[in-house]
């Protein structure tokens, strides 16, 4: 049995426990959860303070590049199925929604790519500044605020939209048993270069094999992954 198949089996078991309301055996034990949350809060607050000059500089660049909004809040599904506004620096043009609708209506190849991955490798909506922010992952730094609020964690599954959730099938219950992460297995394993099914298997492996040690390993792998820029678009 491959590790992907094993992780799906484990995740399915966790998902059934989450759906039934019995999370004692499916979530990390209480002490571990409390320590993880405390670490999330402390690291996020510290990072926001240390990165304040960079965040201010990026905010000014985004604002004055096209006079549009600095931040973009996109609804994602969090722990317990609660929706929250996942924060990012805006990387797209102000009429991005209209452009996407027109592109998907007139371009079958783009529509097929969007339906498969919810991403476009050559996305005409992204601004020149936004392209740099995305490739460096600086656009995601405002999610530190989501972590302080308790909506996200430093490490966890990739935050997904309500439209994506059905693609997790029965495993959606396990996804909702933990906070989505600023980083995770997906971000350190190729990001957009891997298939959507593989993304789900990575989330499955994380949830069913969670430990604080694994979180530290993923955090350590995140830095070189950012520098490689593999799959970042």
Short mmCIF file of the C-alpha atoms (twelve columns), coordinates in Angstrom:
data_MODEL
# 
_entry.id   MODEL 
# 
loop_
_atom_site.group_PDB 
_atom_site.id 
_atom_site.type_symbol 
_atom_site.label_atom_id 
_atom_site.label_alt_id 
_atom_site.label_comp_id 
_atom_site.label_asym_id 
_atom_site.label_seq_id 
_atom_site.Cartn_x 
_atom_site.Cartn_y 
_atom_site.Cartn_z 
_atom_site.pdbx_PDB_model_num 
ATOM 1   C CA . UNK A 1   0.000   0.000  0.000   1 
ATOM 2   C CA . UNK A 2   1.378   3.408  -0.943  1 
ATOM 3   C CA . UNK A 3   1.661   6.189  1.635   1 
ATOM 4   C CA . UNK A 4   -1.035  8.103  -0.277  1 
ATOM 5   C CA . UNK A 5   -3.482  5.204  0.043   1 
ATOM 6   C CA . UNK A 6   -2.547  4.721  3.681   1 
ATOM 7   C CA . UNK A 7   -3.076  8.408  4.410   1 
ATOM 8   C CA . UNK A 8   -6.485  8.415  2.730   1 
ATOM 9   C CA . UNK A 9   -7.501  5.432  4.873   1 
ATOM 10  C CA . UNK A 10  -6.356  7.218  8.018   1 
ATOM 11  C CA . UNK A 11  -7.933  10.479 7.000   1 
ATOM 12  C CA . UNK A 12  -11.245 8.776  6.243   1 
ATOM 13  C CA . UNK A 13  -11.268 7.378  9.780   1 
ATOM 14  C CA . UNK A 14  -10.562 10.852 11.167  1 
ATOM 15  C CA . UNK A 15  -13.261 12.282 8.949   1 
ATOM 16  C CA . UNK A 16  -15.882 9.873  10.240  1 
ATOM 17  C CA . UNK A 17  -14.952 10.781 13.818  1 
ATOM 18  C CA . UNK A 18  -15.171 14.478 13.005  1 
ATOM 19  C CA . UNK A 19  -18.556 14.087 11.335  1 
ATOM 20  C CA . UNK A 20  -19.975 12.208 14.299  1 
ATOM 21  C CA . UNK A 21  -18.677 14.830 16.724  1 
ATOM 22  C CA . UNK A 22  -16.164 12.523 18.420  1 
ATOM 23  C CA . UNK A 23  -12.948 14.456 17.870  1 
ATOM 24  C CA . UNK A 24  -10.996 13.160 20.837  1 
ATOM 25  C CA . UNK A 25  -9.370  10.431 18.773  1 
ATOM 26  C CA . UNK A 26  -9.208  12.376 15.537  1 
ATOM 27  C CA . UNK A 27  -7.646  15.690 16.532  1 
ATOM 28  C CA . UNK A 28  -4.278  16.040 18.228  1 
ATOM 29  C CA . UNK A 29  -4.626  15.549 21.955  1 
ATOM 30  C CA . UNK A 30  -5.670  18.586 23.948  1 
ATOM 31  C CA . UNK A 31  -2.211  19.485 25.263  1 
ATOM 32  C CA . UNK A 32  -0.710  19.347 21.781  1 
ATOM 33  C CA . UNK A 33  -3.529  21.452 20.339  1 
ATOM 34  C CA . UNK A 34  -3.087  24.063 23.057  1 
ATOM 35  C CA . UNK A 35  0.669   24.257 22.487  1 
ATOM 36  C CA . UNK A 36  0.189   24.474 18.713  1 
ATOM 37  C CA . UNK A 37  -2.270  27.347 19.112  1 
ATOM 38  C CA . UNK A 38  0.019   29.167 21.555  1 
ATOM 39  C CA . UNK A 39  2.946   28.768 19.177  1 
ATOM 40  C CA . UNK A 40  0.841   30.003 16.254  1 
ATOM 41  C CA . UNK A 41  -0.167  33.131 18.156  1 
ATOM 42  C CA . UNK A 42  3.316   33.949 19.454  1 
ATOM 43  C CA . UNK A 43  5.082   33.392 16.112  1 
ATOM 44  C CA . UNK A 44  2.432   35.313 14.135  1 
ATOM 45  C CA . UNK A 45  2.535   38.323 16.477  1 
ATOM 46  C CA . UNK A 46  6.345   38.331 16.450  1 
ATOM 47  C CA . UNK A 47  6.461   38.031 12.651  1 
ATOM 48  C CA . UNK A 48  3.973   40.890 12.193  1 
ATOM 49  C CA . UNK A 49  6.122   43.142 14.384  1 
ATOM 50  C CA . UNK A 50  9.420   42.214 12.710  1 
ATOM 51  C CA . UNK A 51  7.988   42.355 9.193   1 
ATOM 52  C CA . UNK A 52  6.054   45.595 9.724   1 
ATOM 53  C CA . UNK A 53  8.439   47.691 7.550   1 
ATOM 54  C CA . UNK A 54  8.223   45.174 4.692   1 
ATOM 55  C CA . UNK A 55  4.444   44.910 4.982   1 
ATOM 56  C CA . UNK A 56  4.099   48.690 4.901   1 
ATOM 57  C CA . UNK A 57  6.392   48.963 1.873   1 
ATOM 58  C CA . UNK A 58  4.460   46.278 -0.026  1 
ATOM 59  C CA . UNK A 59  1.156   47.931 0.879   1 
ATOM 60  C CA . UNK A 60  2.366   51.252 -0.545  1 
ATOM 61  C CA . UNK A 61  3.637   49.613 -3.744  1 
ATOM 62  C CA . UNK A 62  0.351   47.772 -4.298  1 
ATOM 63  C CA . UNK A 63  -1.682  50.903 -3.584  1 
ATOM 64  C CA . UNK A 64  0.226   53.244 -5.844  1 
ATOM 65  C CA . UNK A 65  0.748   50.747 -8.684  1 
ATOM 66  C CA . UNK A 66  -2.869  51.049 -9.818  1 
ATOM 67  C CA . UNK A 67  -4.695  52.900 -7.008  1 
ATOM 68  C CA . UNK A 68  -6.729  49.804 -6.184  1 
ATOM 69  C CA . UNK A 69  -7.286  48.139 -2.785  1 
ATOM 70  C CA . UNK A 70  -4.205  46.921 -0.918  1 
ATOM 71  C CA . UNK A 71  -5.717  43.724 0.464   1 
ATOM 72  C CA . UNK A 72  -7.897  41.020 -0.969  1 
ATOM 73  C CA . UNK A 73  -10.110 38.919 1.287   1 
ATOM 74  C CA . UNK A 74  -11.322 35.661 -0.231  1 
ATOM 75  C CA . UNK A 75  -13.797 33.406 1.578   1 
ATOM 76  C CA . UNK A 76  -12.284 30.070 2.596   1 
ATOM 77  C CA . UNK A 77  -13.534 27.221 4.782   1 
ATOM 78  C CA . UNK A 78  -11.957 26.916 8.204   1 
ATOM 79  C CA . UNK A 79  -12.133 24.644 11.224  1 
ATOM 80  C CA . UNK A 80  -15.616 23.335 11.914  1 
ATOM 81  C CA . UNK A 81  -16.727 24.435 8.446   1 
ATOM 82  C CA . UNK A 82  -16.818 28.113 9.451   1 
ATOM 83  C CA . UNK A 83  -16.103 30.493 6.536   1 
ATOM 84  C CA . UNK A 84  -13.509 33.206 7.011   1 
ATOM 85  C CA . UNK A 85  -11.878 35.913 4.936   1 
ATOM 86  C CA . UNK A 86  -8.419  34.655 3.946   1 
ATOM 87  C CA . UNK A 87  -6.247  37.760 3.596   1 
ATOM 88  C CA . UNK A 88  -3.676  38.448 0.889   1 
ATOM 89  C CA . UNK A 89  -2.029  41.418 -0.694  1 
ATOM 90  C CA . UNK A 90  -4.006  42.084 -3.866  1 
ATOM 91  C CA . UNK A 91  -2.176  40.625 -6.857  1 
ATOM 92  C CA . UNK A 92  -4.894  40.919 -9.491  1 
ATOM 93  C CA . UNK A 93  -6.448  43.738 -11.449 1 
ATOM 94  C CA . UNK A 94  -9.491  45.404 -9.924  1 
ATOM 95  C CA . UNK A 95  -11.831 43.880 -12.544 1 
ATOM 96  C CA . UNK A 96  -10.414 40.369 -12.099 1 
ATOM 97  C CA . UNK A 97  -13.804 38.676 -11.604 1 
ATOM 98  C CA . UNK A 98  -15.196 40.064 -14.854 1 
ATOM 99  C CA . UNK A 99  -12.002 39.121 -16.705 1 
ATOM 100 C CA . UNK A 100 -12.156 35.564 -15.388 1 
ATOM 101 C CA . UNK A 101 -15.781 35.124 -16.419 1 
ATOM 102 C CA . UNK A 102 -15.029 36.352 -19.937 1 
ATOM 103 C CA . UNK A 103 -11.889 34.214 -20.241 1 
ATOM 104 C CA . UNK A 104 -13.644 31.029 -19.132 1 
ATOM 105 C CA . UNK A 105 -16.530 31.772 -21.470 1 
ATOM 106 C CA . UNK A 106 -14.329 32.272 -24.539 1 
ATOM 107 C CA . UNK A 107 -11.300 30.045 -23.898 1 
ATOM 108 C CA . UNK A 108 -12.033 26.286 -23.589 1 
ATOM 109 C CA . UNK A 109 -8.428  25.445 -22.650 1 
ATOM 110 C CA . UNK A 110 -8.412  27.973 -19.821 1 
ATOM 111 C CA . UNK A 111 -11.837 26.762 -18.668 1 
ATOM 112 C CA . UNK A 112 -10.577 23.164 -18.544 1 
ATOM 113 C CA . UNK A 113 -7.460  24.189 -16.590 1 
ATOM 114 C CA . UNK A 114 -9.560  26.203 -14.137 1 
ATOM 115 C CA . UNK A 115 -12.023 23.359 -13.574 1 
ATOM 116 C CA . UNK A 116 -9.156  20.945 -12.940 1 
ATOM 117 C CA . UNK A 117 -6.891  22.999 -10.671 1 
ATOM 118 C CA . UNK A 118 -8.768  26.232 -9.803  1 
ATOM 119 C CA . UNK A 119 -5.627  27.997 -11.085 1 
ATOM 120 C CA . UNK A 120 -4.402  29.468 -14.364 1 
ATOM 121 C CA . UNK A 121 -0.685  29.195 -15.125 1 
ATOM 122 C CA . UNK A 122 -0.830  32.140 -17.522 1 
ATOM 123 C CA . UNK A 123 -3.361  34.307 -15.725 1 
ATOM 124 C CA . UNK A 124 -3.960  37.644 -17.508 1 
ATOM 125 C CA . UNK A 125 -5.614  39.065 -14.375 1 
ATOM 126 C CA . UNK A 126 -2.352  39.216 -12.401 1 
ATOM 127 C CA . UNK A 127 -0.596  42.582 -12.245 1 
ATOM 128 C CA . UNK A 128 3.158   43.035 -12.739 1 
ATOM 129 C CA . UNK A 129 3.565   43.750 -9.027  1 
ATOM 130 C CA . UNK A 130 1.270   40.850 -8.185  1 
ATOM 131 C CA . UNK A 131 3.385   38.420 -10.194 1 
ATOM 132 C CA . UNK A 132 6.443   39.275 -8.083  1 
ATOM 133 C CA . UNK A 133 4.459   38.983 -4.861  1 
ATOM 134 C CA . UNK A 134 3.069   35.606 -5.849  1 
ATOM 135 C CA . UNK A 135 6.380   34.112 -6.924  1 
ATOM 136 C CA . UNK A 136 7.948   35.172 -3.637  1 
ATOM 137 C CA . UNK A 137 4.796   34.253 -1.636  1 
ATOM 138 C CA . UNK A 138 4.910   37.703 -0.027  1 
ATOM 139 C CA . UNK A 139 1.264   38.109 -1.021  1 
ATOM 140 C CA . UNK A 140 0.319   35.572 1.679   1 
ATOM 141 C CA . UNK A 141 1.983   37.346 4.607   1 
ATOM 142 C CA . UNK A 142 -1.287  39.102 5.641   1 
ATOM 143 C CA . UNK A 143 -2.525  35.643 6.620   1 
ATOM 144 C CA . UNK A 144 -0.473  36.127 9.769   1 
ATOM 145 C CA . UNK A 145 -3.473  38.227 10.839  1 
ATOM 146 C CA . UNK A 146 -5.736  35.222 10.191  1 
ATOM 147 C CA . UNK A 147 -3.462  33.180 12.449  1 
ATOM 148 C CA . UNK A 148 -3.682  35.740 15.257  1 
ATOM 149 C CA . UNK A 149 -7.466  35.682 14.926  1 
ATOM 150 C CA . UNK A 150 -7.463  31.890 15.286  1 
ATOM 151 C CA . UNK A 151 -8.799  31.272 11.779  1 
ATOM 152 C CA . UNK A 152 -5.594  29.688 10.481  1 
ATOM 153 C CA . UNK A 153 -2.473  27.969 11.749  1 
ATOM 154 C CA . UNK A 154 1.178   28.253 10.759  1 
ATOM 155 C CA . UNK A 155 1.006   24.689 9.416   1 
ATOM 156 C CA . UNK A 156 -2.056  22.866 8.150   1 
ATOM 157 C CA . UNK A 157 -4.044  21.863 5.071   1 
ATOM 158 C CA . UNK A 158 -4.253  24.304 2.202   1 
ATOM 159 C CA . UNK A 159 -7.277  26.615 2.783   1 
ATOM 160 C CA . UNK A 160 -9.967  25.833 0.220   1 
ATOM 161 C CA . UNK A 161 -13.105 27.543 -1.054  1 
ATOM 162 C CA . UNK A 162 -16.625 26.228 -0.570  1 
ATOM 163 C CA . UNK A 163 -16.641 25.299 -4.280  1 
ATOM 164 C CA . UNK A 164 -13.569 23.111 -3.790  1 
ATOM 165 C CA . UNK A 165 -14.774 21.333 -0.660  1 
ATOM 166 C CA . UNK A 166 -16.965 18.750 -2.462  1 
ATOM 167 C CA . UNK A 167 -13.854 17.534 -4.287  1 
ATOM 168 C CA . UNK A 168 -12.637 16.191 -0.946  1 
ATOM 169 C CA . UNK A 169 -15.598 13.795 -0.809  1 
ATOM 170 C CA . UNK A 170 -15.971 12.074 2.559   1 
ATOM 171 C CA . UNK A 171 -12.594 13.513 3.538   1 
ATOM 172 C CA . UNK A 172 -14.018 17.023 3.792   1 
ATOM 173 C CA . UNK A 173 -14.932 16.312 7.418   1 
ATOM 174 C CA . UNK A 174 -11.293 15.671 8.264   1 
ATOM 175 C CA . UNK A 175 -10.240 18.862 6.488   1 
ATOM 176 C CA . UNK A 176 -12.639 20.805 8.697   1 
ATOM 177 C CA . UNK A 177 -11.309 19.140 11.870  1 
ATOM 178 C CA . UNK A 178 -8.176  21.329 11.865  1 
ATOM 179 C CA . UNK A 179 -7.236  24.909 11.024  1 
ATOM 180 C CA . UNK A 180 -5.920  25.468 7.482   1 
ATOM 181 C CA . UNK A 181 -2.296  26.517 7.331   1 
ATOM 182 C CA . UNK A 182 -0.157  29.354 6.040   1 
ATOM 183 C CA . UNK A 183 2.180   26.586 4.923   1 
ATOM 184 C CA . UNK A 184 1.904   22.816 4.696   1 
ATOM 185 C CA . UNK A 185 2.823   19.737 2.704   1 
ATOM 186 C CA . UNK A 186 1.365   21.235 -0.484  1 
ATOM 187 C CA . UNK A 187 3.442   24.404 -0.269  1 
ATOM 188 C CA . UNK A 188 6.655   22.402 0.240   1 
ATOM 189 C CA . UNK A 189 5.927   19.719 -2.369  1 
ATOM 190 C CA . UNK A 190 5.580   21.605 -5.641  1 
ATOM 191 C CA . UNK A 191 2.462   23.710 -5.056  1 
ATOM 192 C CA . UNK A 192 0.701   24.246 -8.385  1 
ATOM 193 C CA . UNK A 193 2.930   21.739 -10.191 1 
ATOM 194 C CA . UNK A 194 1.113   18.815 -8.531  1 
ATOM 195 C CA . UNK A 195 -2.366  17.514 -9.306  1 
ATOM 196 C CA . UNK A 196 -5.413  18.393 -7.237  1 
ATOM 197 C CA . UNK A 197 -5.783  14.755 -6.167  1 
ATOM 198 C CA . UNK A 198 -2.214  14.782 -4.908  1 
ATOM 199 C CA . UNK A 199 -2.943  17.965 -2.943  1 
ATOM 200 C CA . UNK A 200 -5.744  16.113 -1.163  1 
ATOM 201 C CA . UNK A 201 -3.433  13.177 -0.404  1 
ATOM 202 C CA . UNK A 202 -0.883  15.581 1.083   1 
ATOM 203 C CA . UNK A 203 -3.555  17.081 3.343   1 
ATOM 204 C CA . UNK A 204 -4.653  13.564 4.246   1 
ATOM 205 C CA . UNK A 205 -1.145  12.589 5.214   1 
ATOM 206 C CA . UNK A 206 -0.757  15.691 7.371   1 
ATOM 207 C CA . UNK A 207 -4.020  15.280 9.311   1 
ATOM 208 C CA . UNK A 208 -3.652  11.554 9.923   1 
ATOM 209 C CA . UNK A 209 0.000   11.806 10.987  1 
ATOM 210 C CA . UNK A 210 0.040   15.132 12.826  1 
ATOM 211 C CA . UNK A 211 2.693   15.896 15.421  1 
ATOM 212 C CA . UNK A 212 4.472   19.024 16.580  1 
ATOM 213 C CA . UNK A 213 7.685   17.552 15.219  1 
ATOM 214 C CA . UNK A 214 6.171   17.282 11.744  1 
ATOM 215 C CA . UNK A 215 5.042   20.907 11.964  1 
ATOM 216 C CA . UNK A 216 8.633   21.991 12.658  1 
ATOM 217 C CA . UNK A 217 9.897   19.897 9.738   1 
ATOM 218 C CA . UNK A 218 7.382   21.508 7.375   1 
ATOM 219 C CA . UNK A 219 8.298   24.978 8.642   1 
ATOM 220 C CA . UNK A 220 11.976  24.209 8.022   1 
ATOM 221 C CA . UNK A 221 11.199  23.035 4.469   1 
ATOM 222 C CA . UNK A 222 9.151   26.144 3.708   1 
ATOM 223 C CA . UNK A 223 12.146  28.507 3.434   1 
ATOM 224 C CA . UNK A 224 13.990  26.588 0.674   1 
ATOM 225 C CA . UNK A 225 10.650  25.982 -1.065  1 
ATOM 226 C CA . UNK A 226 10.074  29.739 -1.217  1 
ATOM 227 C CA . UNK A 227 13.505  30.334 -2.721  1 
ATOM 228 C CA . UNK A 228 13.008  27.605 -5.347  1 
ATOM 229 C CA . UNK A 229 9.695   29.216 -6.435  1 
ATOM 230 C CA . UNK A 230 8.589   25.836 -7.795  1 
ATOM 231 C CA . UNK A 231 4.905   25.911 -8.716  1 
ATOM 232 C CA . UNK A 232 4.457   29.489 -7.526  1 
ATOM 233 C CA . UNK A 233 2.022   31.270 -9.836  1 
# 
